[in-house]
Amino acid sequence: MATEVDCAAEHAVREFLARETPEIGFLGEEEGVSQLGDGLMWALDPVDGTANFLHGVPLCGVSLGLVDQDTPAIGVIDLPFLNLRYSAAEGSGAVVNGSEIRVSNARELRTAIVRSRLRRGRERR
């Protein structure tokens, strides 16, 4: 489901990255591939969590990644309504708002917290 906000945000980011990094390709969720790069490609979901956004649920944001061939190199998830920015780079670990984060120490599913929600009307996998 794409909204005017999704399309406008993708268009703005696409134009900015084309101007600043013209040698890197771009793939957007709403408009698809607009240019091919030499192995590098930006991948964008301009409003990740569109249904949440439409319903005023603050768990939504912008997801942007840089892919080198088929390997993720950099990733950023910005959750503006929660003032959180997660980022990671290959070989550099991950941070949230500048503070290092790590994966859980849980080694068994029974000691882990797992959350999932299937969209209504979609098949279970």
N, CA, C and O atoms as CSV, one atom per row, in Angstrom:
chain,resi,resn,atom,element,x,y,z
A,1,MET,N,N,0.843,-1.158,0.000
A,1,MET,CA,C,0.000,0.000,0.000
A,1,MET,C,C,0.892,1.226,0.000
A,1,MET,O,O,1.710,1.414,0.901
A,2,ALA,N,N,0.734,2.035,-0.990
A,2,ALA,CA,C,1.550,3.251,-1.095
A,2,ALA,C,C,0.665,4.479,-0.903
A,2,ALA,O,O,-0.435,4.557,-1.449
A,3,THR,N,N,1.154,5.420,-0.132
A,3,THR,CA,C,0.432,6.669,0.099
A,3,THR,C,C,1.161,7.801,-0.620
A,3,THR,O,O,2.246,7.607,-1.168
A,4,GLU,N,N,0.553,8.975,-0.611
A,4,GLU,CA,C,1.223,10.148,-1.176
A,4,GLU,C,C,2.524,10.430,-0.435
A,4,GLU,O,O,3.504,10.876,-1.032
A,5,VAL,N,N,2.526,10.168,0.872
A,5,VAL,CA,C,3.739,10.387,1.674
A,5,VAL,C,C,4.843,9.438,1.221
A,5,VAL,O,O,5.989,9.857,1.057
A,6,ASP,N,N,4.506,8.145,1.013
A,6,ASP,CA,C,5.494,7.176,0.521
A,6,ASP,C,C,6.124,7.675,-0.781
A,6,ASP,O,O,7.346,7.716,-0.921
A,7,CYS,N,N,5.265,8.051,-1.723
A,7,CYS,CA,C,5.747,8.457,-3.046
A,7,CYS,C,C,6.568,9.744,-2.991
A,7,CYS,O,O,7.611,9.842,-3.638
A,8,ALA,N,N,6.105,10.724,-2.228
A,8,ALA,CA,C,6.838,11.996,-2.125
A,8,ALA,C,C,8.180,11.803,-1.430
A,8,ALA,O,O,9.187,12.373,-1.849
A,9,ALA,N,N,8.195,10.994,-0.362
A,9,ALA,CA,C,9.446,10.752,0.365
A,9,ALA,C,C,10.442,10.017,-0.522
A,9,ALA,O,O,11.621,10.368,-0.562
A,10,GLU,N,N,9.966,8.991,-1.236
A,10,GLU,CA,C,10.869,8.256,-2.117
A,10,GLU,C,C,11.420,9.167,-3.205
A,10,GLU,O,O,12.612,9.118,-3.510
A,11,HIS,N,N,10.579,9.981,-3.782
A,11,HIS,CA,C,11.023,10.895,-4.840
A,11,HIS,C,C,12.108,11.840,-4.320
A,11,HIS,O,O,13.112,12.060,-4.997
A,12,ALA,N,N,11.912,12.397,-3.131
A,12,ALA,CA,C,12.888,13.334,-2.556
A,12,ALA,C,C,14.220,12.648,-2.269
A,12,ALA,O,O,15.279,13.198,-2.570
A,13,VAL,N,N,14.172,11.447,-1.688
A,13,VAL,CA,C,15.414,10.723,-1.383
A,13,VAL,C,C,16.103,10.296,-2.667
A,13,VAL,O,O,17.324,10.398,-2.787
A,14,ARG,N,N,15.320,9.816,-3.630
A,14,ARG,CA,C,15.873,9.390,-4.927
A,14,ARG,C,C,16.618,10.548,-5.597
A,14,ARG,O,O,17.739,10.366,-6.074
A,15,GLU,N,N,16.010,11.725,-5.636
A,15,GLU,CA,C,16.658,12.888,-6.250
A,15,GLU,C,C,17.927,13.284,-5.503
A,15,GLU,O,O,18.948,13.577,-6.125
A,16,PHE,N,N,17.868,13.295,-4.175
A,16,PHE,CA,C,19.033,13.665,-3.375
A,16,PHE,C,C,20.187,12.696,-3.619
A,16,PHE,O,O,21.313,13.126,-3.870
A,17,LEU,N,N,19.914,11.388,-3.548
A,17,LEU,CA,C,20.990,10.406,-3.726
A,17,LEU,C,C,21.511,10.392,-5.160
A,17,LEU,O,O,22.701,10.161,-5.370
A,18,ALA,N,N,20.660,10.630,-6.145
A,18,ALA,CA,C,21.115,10.702,-7.541
A,18,ALA,C,C,22.067,11.877,-7.724
A,18,ALA,O,O,23.035,11.790,-8.480
A,19,ARG,N,N,21.790,12.963,-7.037
A,19,ARG,CA,C,22.644,14.153,-7.126
A,19,ARG,C,C,23.960,13.949,-6.364
A,19,ARG,O,O,25.026,14.318,-6.856
A,20,GLU,N,N,23.885,13.364,-5.170
A,20,GLU,CA,C,25.065,13.216,-4.313
A,20,GLU,C,C,25.911,11.994,-4.644
A,20,GLU,O,O,27.127,12.015,-4.451
A,21,THR,N,N,25.286,10.932,-5.137
A,21,THR,CA,C,26.011,9.696,-5.452
A,21,THR,C,C,25.540,9.164,-6.810
A,21,THR,O,O,24.935,8.094,-6.874
A,22,PRO,N,N,25.811,9.896,-7.890
A,22,PRO,CA,C,25.280,9.513,-9.200
A,22,PRO,C,C,25.807,8.173,-9.714
A,22,PRO,O,O,25.197,7.565,-10.594
A,23,GLU,N,N,26.916,7.719,-9.181
A,23,GLU,CA,C,27.499,6.453,-9.633
A,23,GLU,C,C,26.848,5.236,-8.983
A,23,GLU,O,O,27.156,4.103,-9.353
A,24,ILE,N,N,25.953,5.452,-8.018
A,24,ILE,CA,C,25.315,4.357,-7.285
A,24,ILE,C,C,23.874,4.221,-7.758
A,24,ILE,O,O,23.150,5.210,-7.867
A,25,GLY,N,N,23.464,2.976,-8.038
A,25,GLY,CA,C,22.097,2.712,-8.468
A,25,GLY,C,C,21.096,2.967,-7.354
A,25,GLY,O,O,21.471,3.234,-6.212
A,26,PHE,N,N,19.810,2.881,-7.703
A,26,PHE,CA,C,18.761,3.158,-6.722
A,26,PHE,C,C,17.568,2.251,-6.966
A,26,PHE,O,O,17.090,2.119,-8.093
A,27,LEU,N,N,17.092,1.626,-5.893
A,27,LEU,CA,C,15.891,0.798,-5.922
A,27,LEU,C,C,14.963,1.298,-4.834
A,27,LEU,O,O,15.315,1.279,-3.655
A,28,GLY,N,N,13.787,1.743,-5.219
A,28,GLY,CA,C,12.797,2.205,-4.254
A,28,GLY,C,C,11.596,1.289,-4.248
A,28,GLY,O,O,11.240,0.711,-5.275
A,29,GLU,N,N,10.972,1.155,-3.094
A,29,GLU,CA,C,9.820,0.264,-2.981
A,29,GLU,C,C,8.659,0.716,-3.865
A,29,GLU,O,O,7.929,-0.117,-4.402
A,30,GLU,N,N,8.488,2.003,-4.014
A,30,GLU,CA,C,7.330,2.510,-4.745
A,30,GLU,C,C,7.559,2.600,-6.248
A,30,GLU,O,O,6.668,2.247,-7.021
A,31,GLU,N,N,8.726,3.060,-6.684
A,31,GLU,CA,C,8.982,3.298,-8.109
A,31,GLU,C,C,9.924,2.281,-8.748
A,31,GLU,O,O,10.124,2.311,-9.962
A,32,GLY,N,N,10.499,1.391,-7.961
A,32,GLY,CA,C,11.403,0.391,-8.506
A,32,GLY,C,C,12.786,0.952,-8.796
A,32,GLY,O,O,13.218,1.925,-8.178
A,33,VAL,N,N,13.478,0.318,-9.752
A,33,VAL,CA,C,14.845,0.710,-10.096
A,33,VAL,C,C,14.805,1.906,-11.035
A,33,VAL,O,O,14.095,1.896,-12.041
A,34,SER,N,N,15.573,2.933,-10.698
A,34,SER,CA,C,15.620,4.099,-11.580
A,34,SER,C,C,16.958,4.222,-12.278
A,34,SER,O,O,17.065,4.873,-13.318
A,35,GLN,N,N,17.958,3.610,-11.724
A,35,GLN,CA,C,19.272,3.648,-12.359
A,35,GLN,C,C,20.064,2.466,-11.839
A,35,GLN,O,O,19.869,2.024,-10.707
A,36,LEU,N,N,20.934,1.969,-12.651
A,36,LEU,CA,C,21.809,0.879,-12.241
A,36,LEU,C,C,23.188,1.440,-11.986
A,36,LEU,O,O,23.683,2.280,-12.737
A,37,GLY,N,N,23.800,0.968,-10.921
A,37,GLY,CA,C,25.155,1.395,-10.607
A,37,GLY,C,C,26.130,0.298,-10.956
A,37,GLY,O,O,25.740,-0.740,-11.490
A,38,ASP,N,N,27.374,0.515,-10.666
A,38,ASP,CA,C,28.425,-0.459,-10.934
A,38,ASP,C,C,28.590,-1.359,-9.714
A,38,ASP,O,O,29.621,-1.317,-9.043
A,39,GLY,N,N,27.568,-2.177,-9.424
A,39,GLY,CA,C,27.635,-3.095,-8.298
A,39,GLY,C,C,27.069,-2.542,-7.006
A,39,GLY,O,O,26.692,-3.311,-6.122
A,40,LEU,N,N,27.001,-1.223,-6.874
A,40,LEU,CA,C,26.429,-0.617,-5.673
A,40,LEU,C,C,25.011,-0.143,-5.959
A,40,LEU,O,O,24.722,0.366,-7.042
A,41,MET,N,N,24.124,-0.317,-4.969
A,41,MET,CA,C,22.752,0.144,-5.139
A,41,MET,C,C,22.162,0.546,-3.796
A,41,MET,O,O,22.282,-0.177,-2.807
A,42,TRP,N,N,21.522,1.712,-3.778
A,42,TRP,CA,C,20.730,2.130,-2.630
A,42,TRP,C,C,19.396,1.396,-2.704
A,42,TRP,O,O,18.830,1.241,-3.786
A,43,ALA,N,N,18.893,0.944,-1.557
A,43,ALA,CA,C,17.571,0.320,-1.481
A,43,ALA,C,C,16.775,1.071,-0.417
A,43,ALA,O,O,17.235,1.212,0.716
A,44,LEU,N,N,15.590,1.551,-0.774
A,44,LEU,CA,C,14.813,2.422,0.106
A,44,LEU,C,C,13.377,1.949,0.268
A,44,LEU,O,O,12.702,1.617,-0.706
A,45,ASP,N,N,12.927,1.924,1.504
A,45,ASP,CA,C,11.503,1.840,1.810
A,45,ASP,C,C,11.186,3.160,2.496
A,45,ASP,O,O,11.539,3.339,3.662
A,46,PRO,N,N,10.530,4.091,1.806
A,46,PRO,CA,C,10.382,5.445,2.330
A,46,PRO,C,C,9.503,5.555,3.572
A,46,PRO,O,O,9.742,6.409,4.426
A,47,VAL,N,N,8.494,4.702,3.678
A,47,VAL,CA,C,7.678,4.646,4.891
A,47,VAL,C,C,7.500,3.170,5.227
A,47,VAL,O,O,6.539,2.535,4.791
A,48,ASP,N,N,8.425,2.638,5.998
A,48,ASP,CA,C,8.361,1.245,6.423
A,48,ASP,C,C,7.364,1.190,7.570
A,48,ASP,O,O,7.591,1.772,8.630
A,49,GLY,N,N,6.266,0.493,7.354
A,49,GLY,CA,C,5.187,0.483,8.334
A,49,GLY,C,C,4.090,1.459,7.949
A,49,GLY,O,O,3.586,2.208,8.786
A,50,THR,N,N,3.725,1.443,6.670
A,50,THR,CA,C,2.724,2.389,6.175
A,50,THR,C,C,1.402,2.268,6.927
A,50,THR,O,O,0.784,3.282,7.250
A,51,ALA,N,N,0.957,1.040,7.210
A,51,ALA,CA,C,-0.310,0.866,7.936
A,51,ALA,C,C,-0.227,1.512,9.314
A,51,ALA,O,O,-1.169,2.174,9.749
A,52,ASN,N,N,0.898,1.321,10.002
A,52,ASN,CA,C,1.074,1.976,11.303
A,52,ASN,C,C,1.004,3.490,11.141
A,52,ASN,O,O,0.321,4.172,11.905
A,53,PHE,N,N,1.714,4.010,10.145
A,53,PHE,CA,C,1.721,5.450,9.882
A,53,PHE,C,C,0.299,5.981,9.677
A,53,PHE,O,O,-0.081,7.004,10.248
A,54,LEU,N,N,-0.475,5.275,8.860
A,54,LEU,CA,C,-1.837,5.712,8.561
A,54,LEU,C,C,-2.749,5.702,9.781
A,54,LEU,O,O,-3.708,6.470,9.860
A,55,HIS,N,N,-2.437,4.815,10.738
A,55,HIS,CA,C,-3.259,4.699,11.943
A,55,HIS,C,C,-2.665,5.438,13.139
A,55,HIS,O,O,-3.145,5.283,14.262
A,56,GLY,N,N,-1.635,6.232,12.912
A,56,GLY,CA,C,-1.053,7.017,13.994
A,56,GLY,C,C,-0.208,6.224,14.968
A,56,GLY,O,O,0.095,6.704,16.061
A,57,VAL,N,N,0.179,5.012,14.587
A,57,VAL,CA,C,1.052,4.189,15.433
A,57,VAL,C,C,2.489,4.609,15.138
A,57,VAL,O,O,2.906,4.575,13.980
A,58,PRO,N,N,3.255,5.004,16.154
A,58,PRO,CA,C,4.577,5.585,15.904
A,58,PRO,C,C,5.651,4.603,15.443
A,58,PRO,O,O,6.771,5.019,15.144
A,59,LEU,N,N,5.335,3.314,15.379
A,59,LEU,CA,C,6.332,2.334,14.952
A,59,LEU,C,C,6.343,2.256,13.429
A,59,LEU,O,O,5.834,1.307,12.833
A,60,CYS,N,N,6.936,3.274,12.818
A,60,CYS,CA,C,7.082,3.348,11.373
A,60,CYS,C,C,8.257,4.279,11.101
A,60,CYS,O,O,8.599,5.121,11.932
A,61,GLY,N,N,8.862,4.124,9.948
A,61,GLY,CA,C,10.009,4.972,9.662
A,61,GLY,C,C,10.551,4.765,8.271
A,61,GLY,O,O,9.871,4.245,7.386
A,62,VAL,N,N,11.779,5.179,8.097
A,62,VAL,CA,C,12.470,5.113,6.811
A,62,VAL,C,C,13.551,4.045,6.899
A,62,VAL,O,O,14.339,4.031,7.844
A,63,SER,N,N,13.590,3.152,5.916
A,63,SER,CA,C,14.632,2.127,5.841
A,63,SER,C,C,15.462,2.373,4.588
A,63,SER,O,O,14.931,2.405,3.478
A,64,LEU,N,N,16.760,2.545,4.772
A,64,LEU,CA,C,17.668,2.789,3.651
A,64,LEU,C,C,18.885,1.898,3.807
A,64,LEU,O,O,19.480,1.819,4.882
A,65,GLY,N,N,19.247,1.233,2.729
A,65,GLY,CA,C,20.427,0.383,2.758
A,65,GLY,C,C,21.282,0.601,1.526
A,65,GLY,O,O,20.801,1.046,0.483
A,66,LEU,N,N,22.544,0.284,1.664
A,66,LEU,CA,C,23.462,0.286,0.531
A,66,LEU,C,C,23.916,-1.148,0.337
A,66,LEU,O,O,24.471,-1.769,1.244
A,67,VAL,N,N,23.672,-1.667,-0.862
A,67,VAL,CA,C,24.004,-3.049,-1.181
A,67,VAL,C,C,25.157,-3.052,-2.172
A,67,VAL,O,O,25.146,-2.314,-3.156
A,68,ASP,N,N,26.158,-3.896,-1.901
A,68,ASP,CA,C,27.314,-4.066,-2.777
A,68,ASP,C,C,27.198,-5.440,-3.418
A,68,ASP,O,O,27.382,-6.457,-2.750
A,69,GLN,N,N,26.894,-5.476,-4.704
A,69,GLN,CA,C,26.528,-6.699,-5.410
A,69,GLN,C,C,25.280,-7.243,-4.712
A,69,GLN,O,O,24.221,-6.622,-4.796
A,70,ASP,N,N,25.374,-8.381,-4.028
A,70,ASP,CA,C,24.230,-8.924,-3.290
A,70,ASP,C,C,24.451,-8.858,-1.789
A,70,ASP,O,O,23.711,-9.486,-1.032
A,71,THR,N,N,25.446,-8.115,-1.346
A,71,THR,CA,C,25.811,-8.077,0.068
A,71,THR,C,C,25.452,-6.739,0.701
A,71,THR,O,O,25.898,-5.693,0.229
A,72,PRO,N,N,24.647,-6.760,1.771
A,72,PRO,CA,C,24.359,-5.505,2.471
A,72,PRO,C,C,25.641,-4.893,3.024
A,72,PRO,O,O,26.436,-5.590,3.655
A,73,ALA,N,N,25.848,-3.610,2.798
A,73,ALA,CA,C,27.054,-2.932,3.280
A,73,ALA,C,C,26.736,-1.940,4.395
A,73,ALA,O,O,27.469,-1.856,5.381
A,74,ILE,N,N,25.654,-1.196,4.244
A,74,ILE,CA,C,25.238,-0.188,5.219
A,74,ILE,C,C,23.723,-0.249,5.331
A,74,ILE,O,O,23.026,-0.452,4.337
A,75,GLY,N,N,23.220,-0.075,6.539
A,75,GLY,CA,C,21.776,-0.015,6.737
A,75,GLY,C,C,21.415,1.033,7.770
A,75,GLY,O,O,22.105,1.193,8.777
A,76,VAL,N,N,20.331,1.744,7.513
A,76,VAL,CA,C,19.828,2.750,8.452
A,76,VAL,C,C,18.315,2.604,8.539
A,76,VAL,O,O,17.626,2.524,7.522
A,77,ILE,N,N,17.815,2.570,9.760
A,77,ILE,CA,C,16.374,2.610,9.996
A,77,ILE,C,C,16.125,3.789,10.913
A,77,ILE,O,O,16.619,3.828,12.040
A,78,ASP,N,N,15.362,4.746,10.428
A,78,ASP,CA,C,15.058,5.942,11.211
A,78,ASP,C,C,13.588,5.898,11.612
A,78,ASP,O,O,12.702,5.818,10.761
A,79,LEU,N,N,13.339,5.951,12.922
A,79,LEU,CA,C,11.983,5.963,13.461
A,79,LEU,C,C,11.732,7.352,14.043
A,79,LEU,O,O,11.919,7.557,15.242
A,80,PRO,N,N,11.313,8.304,13.218
A,80,PRO,CA,C,11.259,9.704,13.650
A,80,PRO,C,C,10.295,9.979,14.793
A,80,PRO,O,O,10.558,10.860,15.612
A,81,PHE,N,N,9.187,9.253,14.872
A,81,PHE,CA,C,8.218,9.512,15.938
A,81,PHE,C,C,8.694,8.984,17.290
A,81,PHE,O,O,8.165,9.370,18.332
A,82,LEU,N,N,9.689,8.105,17.268
A,82,LEU,CA,C,10.265,7.565,18.503
A,82,LEU,C,C,11.650,8.146,18.777
A,82,LEU,O,O,12.284,7.798,19.773
A,83,ASN,N,N,12.119,9.028,17.898
A,83,ASN,CA,C,13.466,9.617,18.016
A,83,ASN,C,C,14.550,8.552,18.111
A,83,ASN,O,O,15.456,8.646,18.939
A,84,LEU,N,N,14.447,7.540,17.256
A,84,LEU,CA,C,15.429,6.460,17.218
A,84,LEU,C,C,16.001,6.339,15.812
A,84,LEU,O,O,15.267,6.388,14.824
A,85,ARG,N,N,17.322,6.179,15.733
A,85,ARG,CA,C,17.980,5.919,14.459
A,85,ARG,C,C,18.948,4.758,14.667
A,85,ARG,O,O,19.934,4.864,15.396
A,86,TYR,N,N,18.635,3.653,14.007
A,86,TYR,CA,C,19.488,2.470,14.032
A,86,TYR,C,C,20.351,2.498,12.785
A,86,TYR,O,O,19.868,2.818,11.699
A,87,SER,N,N,21.628,2.166,12.933
A,87,SER,CA,C,22.488,2.082,11.756
A,87,SER,C,C,23.538,1.006,11.971
A,87,SER,O,O,23.923,0.701,13.100
A,88,ALA,N,N,23.984,0.447,10.873
A,88,ALA,CA,C,25.005,-0.596,10.917
A,88,ALA,C,C,25.789,-0.558,9.614
A,88,ALA,O,O,25.273,-0.165,8.567
A,89,ALA,N,N,27.032,-0.970,9.702
A,89,ALA,CA,C,27.881,-1.075,8.521
A,89,ALA,C,C,28.674,-2.366,8.627
A,89,ALA,O,O,29.092,-2.769,9.712
A,90,GLU,N,N,28.871,-2.998,7.496
A,90,GLU,CA,C,29.625,-4.245,7.444
A,90,GLU,C,C,30.946,-4.081,8.172
A,90,GLU,O,O,31.738,-3.198,7.843
A,91,GLY,N,N,31.184,-4.929,9.159
A,91,GLY,CA,C,32.441,-4.918,9.902
A,91,GLY,C,C,32.541,-3.870,10.991
A,91,GLY,O,O,33.565,-3.784,11.669
A,92,SER,N,N,31.489,-3.064,11.177
A,92,SER,CA,C,31.555,-1.984,12.170
A,92,SER,C,C,30.535,-2.103,13.288
A,92,SER,O,O,30.505,-1.254,14.179
A,93,GLY,N,N,29.709,-3.121,13.266
A,93,GLY,CA,C,28.703,-3.261,14.303
A,93,GLY,C,C,27.503,-2.372,14.051
A,93,GLY,O,O,27.344,-1.793,12.976
A,94,ALA,N,N,26.660,-2.279,15.071
A,94,ALA,CA,C,25.414,-1.522,14.951
A,94,ALA,C,C,25.273,-0.556,16.113
A,94,ALA,O,O,25.784,-0.795,17.207
A,95,VAL,N,N,24.571,0.539,15.859
A,95,VAL,CA,C,24.338,1.549,16.891
A,95,VAL,C,C,22.885,2.014,16.824
A,95,VAL,O,O,22.226,1.918,15.789
A,96,VAL,N,N,22.412,2.515,17.950
A,96,VAL,CA,C,21.134,3.217,17.993
A,96,VAL,C,C,21.419,4.570,18.624
A,96,VAL,O,O,21.912,4.654,19.749
A,97,ASN,N,N,21.103,5.627,17.887
A,97,ASN,CA,C,21.382,7.000,18.339
A,97,ASN,C,C,22.821,7.162,18.827
A,97,ASN,O,O,23.076,7.874,19.798
A,98,GLY,N,N,23.753,6.502,18.151
A,98,GLY,CA,C,25.171,6.643,18.467
A,98,GLY,C,C,25.701,5.691,19.519
A,98,GLY,O,O,26.912,5.642,19.735
A,99,SER,N,N,24.833,4.925,20.188
A,99,SER,CA,C,25.277,3.975,21.215
A,99,SER,C,C,25.288,2.561,20.651
A,99,SER,O,O,24.336,2.130,19.999
A,100,GLU,N,N,26.373,1.850,20.909
A,100,GLU,CA,C,26.531,0.495,20.394
A,100,GLU,C,C,25.421,-0.412,20.909
A,100,GLU,O,O,25.016,-0.325,22.068
A,101,ILE,N,N,24.935,-1.286,20.025
A,101,ILE,CA,C,23.944,-2.291,20.413
A,101,ILE,C,C,24.455,-3.664,20.012
A,101,ILE,O,O,25.285,-3.800,19.112
A,102,ARG,N,N,23.946,-4.672,20.693
A,102,ARG,CA,C,24.352,-6.054,20.429
A,102,ARG,C,C,23.121,-6.949,20.369
A,102,ARG,O,O,22.040,-6.577,20.825
A,103,VAL,N,N,23.304,-8.123,19.804
A,103,VAL,CA,C,22.222,-9.103,19.781
A,103,VAL,C,C,22.046,-9.683,21.176
A,103,VAL,O,O,22.940,-9.586,22.017
A,104,SER,N,N,20.905,-10.276,21.410
A,104,SER,CA,C,20.583,-10.878,22.700
A,104,SER,C,C,21.522,-12.041,23.008
A,104,SER,O,O,22.058,-12.676,22.100
A,105,ASN,N,N,21.713,-12.310,24.294
A,105,ASN,CA,C,22.503,-13.466,24.720
A,105,ASN,C,C,21.668,-14.733,24.784
A,105,ASN,O,O,22.211,-15.799,25.073
A,106,ALA,N,N,20.375,-14.657,24.527
A,106,ALA,CA,C,19.494,-15.822,24.596
A,106,ALA,C,C,19.979,-16.892,23.628
A,106,ALA,O,O,20.231,-16.626,22.453
A,107,ARG,N,N,20.103,-18.097,24.145
A,107,ARG,CA,C,20.567,-19.221,23.317
A,107,ARG,C,C,19.456,-20.220,23.031
A,107,ARG,O,O,19.603,-21.092,22.175
A,108,GLU,N,N,18.343,-20.091,23.748
A,108,GLU,CA,C,17.212,-20.986,23.549
A,108,GLU,C,C,15.966,-20.142,23.323
A,108,GLU,O,O,15.810,-19.074,23.916
A,109,LEU,N,N,15.088,-20.628,22.466
A,109,LEU,CA,C,13.888,-19.884,22.133
A,109,LEU,C,C,13.044,-19.593,23.367
A,109,LEU,O,O,12.434,-18.527,23.457
A,110,ARG,N,N,13.000,-20.523,24.320
A,110,ARG,CA,C,12.160,-20.321,25.509
A,110,ARG,C,C,12.646,-19.171,26.378
A,110,ARG,O,O,11.887,-18.672,27.209
A,111,THR,N,N,13.887,-18.739,26.209
A,111,THR,CA,C,14.402,-17.612,26.999
A,111,THR,C,C,14.430,-16.311,26.197
A,111,THR,O,O,14.882,-15.275,26.686
A,112,ALA,N,N,13.946,-16.382,24.973
A,112,ALA,CA,C,13.964,-15.203,24.099
A,112,ALA,C,C,12.578,-14.564,24.034
A,112,ALA,O,O,11.569,-15.206,24.329
A,113,ILE,N,N,12.547,-13.316,23.650
A,113,ILE,CA,C,11.284,-12.633,23.383
A,113,ILE,C,C,11.163,-12.518,21.868
A,113,ILE,O,O,12.038,-11.962,21.204
A,114,VAL,N,N,10.080,-13.045,21.340
A,114,VAL,CA,C,9.840,-13.024,19.905
A,114,VAL,C,C,8.482,-12.376,19.678
A,114,VAL,O,O,7.498,-12.748,20.317
A,115,ARG,N,N,8.427,-11.421,18.780
A,115,ARG,CA,C,7.156,-10.757,18.463
A,115,ARG,C,C,6.939,-10.824,16.963
A,115,ARG,O,O,7.849,-10.589,16.169
A,116,SER,N,N,5.720,-11.148,16.603
A,116,SER,CA,C,5.382,-11.228,15.193
A,116,SER,C,C,3.914,-10.869,15.024
A,116,SER,O,O,3.100,-11.087,15.922
A,117,ARG,N,N,3.588,-10.321,13.874
A,117,ARG,CA,C,2.197,-10.024,13.550
A,117,ARG,C,C,2.012,-10.266,12.062
A,117,ARG,O,O,2.697,-9.672,11.230
A,118,LEU,N,N,1.086,-11.136,11.746
A,118,LEU,CA,C,0.759,-11.377,10.346
A,118,LEU,C,C,-0.325,-10.407,9.927
A,118,LEU,O,O,-1.246,-10.131,10.695
A,119,ARG,N,N,-0.224,-9.897,8.736
A,119,ARG,CA,C,-1.276,-9.013,8.220
A,119,ARG,C,C,-2.536,-9.826,7.986
A,119,ARG,O,O,-2.481,-10.993,7.598
A,120,ARG,N,N,-3.650,-9.200,8.225
A,120,ARG,CA,C,-4.928,-9.869,7.965
A,120,ARG,C,C,-5.047,-10.172,6.482
A,120,ARG,O,O,-4.672,-9.364,5.633
A,121,GLY,N,N,-5.577,-11.351,6.188
A,121,GLY,CA,C,-5.821,-11.697,4.803
A,121,GLY,C,C,-4.613,-12.256,4.072
A,121,GLY,O,O,-4.711,-12.595,2.892
A,122,ARG,N,N,-3.482,-12.358,4.746
A,122,ARG,CA,C,-2.298,-12.913,4.085
A,122,ARG,C,C,-2.104,-14.343,4.541
A,122,ARG,O,O,-2.423,-14.696,5.677
A,123,GLU,N,N,-1.585,-15.156,3.655
A,123,GLU,CA,C,-1.325,-16.546,4.003
A,123,GLU,C,C,-0.239,-16.638,5.048
A,123,GLU,O,O,0.690,-15.831,5.080
A,124,ARG,N,N,-0.372,-17.631,5.899
A,124,ARG,CA,C,0.701,-17.905,6.856
A,124,ARG,C,C,1.788,-18.670,6.128
A,124,ARG,O,O,1.514,-19.477,5.240
A,125,ARG,N,N,3.012,-18.408,6.513
A,125,ARG,CA,C,4.133,-19.111,5.872
A,125,ARG,C,C,4.810,-19.990,6.873
A,125,ARG,O,O,5.781,-20.671,6.540
